[in-house]
């Protein structure tokens, strides 16, 4: 028969085991909640996955490409591929003031930054080239020479501070700053920069199976 002292010792050890188990559970829950919070903060303020819809950025990006977009403290730069929330287009009035065009796509669009505030854009359709500050852009990424102007502006134009001019790489099949539906993009409407493709979905020759390839940085 166990002594009273031995029984008390066993009870203390059992209580310590329960406390230790409870402490371990609390630590696991705390770790899970902390991880969840970090993930929420990461995707809310730092980065976010996006999916390309359409062909306006071909051949650089394709329909249904999955990208990672960087958001934190991002400021648009010429040549960047950006995601923009387009609720309205911005154009010039007769006094060269930026006004609402009265149009908008009301969706997120992905385009390339051609010019930022203070730069001058000129479309020379006879040459099929885009000029910025008097120099033709070297654009090996475009699908074909630019031959269309949707009529939002008469060129050349100087981009006001706080705005950017964007175009799709598929120049003749893209609704972008050349159109009243997009026009000048306010920097505050830029959601972030697309910088990494983690899944590229294209159809194979018979169109029956998706092909996953071209994972890597985009630009």
PyMOL commands that set and color helices and strands:
alter all, ss='L'
color gray80, all
select helices_A, chain A and resi 4-46+171-173+187-189
alter helices_A, ss='H'
color red, helices_A
select strands_A, chain A and resi 47-51+66-70+81-86+90-92+98-100+107-116+120-124+129-132+135-136+157-158+163-167+185-186+190-199+201-203+210-212+216-217
alter strands_A, ss='S'
color yellow, strands_A
deselect
rebuild
show_as cartoon
